[in-house]
Amino acid sequence: MVARRQGRHRGLRLLLHVYMHKGIFMTRDEARAKVIFALDVESFADAKHLVTLLSGNVGMFKVGKQLFTAVGPEIVRTVRDAGGEVFLDLKYHDIPNTVAMASLEAARLGAKLINLHALGGYEMMARTVATLDREFSGQERARVLAVTILTSSTEATLREVGIEYPVAEMVVRLALLARKAGIDGVVASPLEVPLIRAACGPDFLVVTPGVRPVFAATDDQKRVMTPGEAVRAGADYLVIGRPISGAPDPVGAAEAIIQEIMAC
Ligand code: C5P
């Protein structure tokens, strides 16, 4: 009797998990939390304007190498002061100690997501995670993502640097290495999400750029998915820039993306 009830509960939990994973039951806030807006601008004023405009319509702001190099860490504090979260996309790749210490500073700034190149190797990734865990023991710390193979790289790019394996094989191999080192997830093309999910399980974060809502142009992105498709494929976060910043009404565009995610 008890066993049957437990079995039924397990079944219901599984169904709930499947529904939530598919986006059914997703609230507006849950859908909004999945949208990371890429702050790909060159000035502090432009960045601040977009942060103020979009704070209620996206879950996070991505600060990349261009903006960070131009205006410095103050932009991270500015986003945080406006109530926003930050993905500090600086893709560290260096000797283990240097990456661990740079990551520590990024985490101290209050970034929620930071990243490094998995090609830097196991020790570089494991040392970074251990350093953050030591500093933030018991408190919430920045989640660390690994970049596997850049989506701009092809088989030919890999061969140039002496890697003879297919891209998809390298992506999975590096994602597994990152997970073994304690890394929290990966940045990946939407098309790679199912492969990574199958290899690394449901708790490994997957963040995908290359997302284009049905209303937007594809720009220079070659292999795209819509927000709904990417979430259905298992993406936890979507990085979206120009479909929002280049829209006549950026707030309306962000809102349409949220609706697309909720309906998926
Ligand atoms: O404007 P768009 O939506 O294409 O912006 C996507 C963001 O994600 C940009 O900041 C871009 O640099 C980044 N990105 C990407 N493809 C990758 C990795 C990062 O488009 N493979």
Residues whose N, C-alpha, C, O or C-beta is under 5 A from the ligand:
A	BS01	C5P	A38 D40 T151 P209 G210 V211 V239 I240 G241 R242 P243
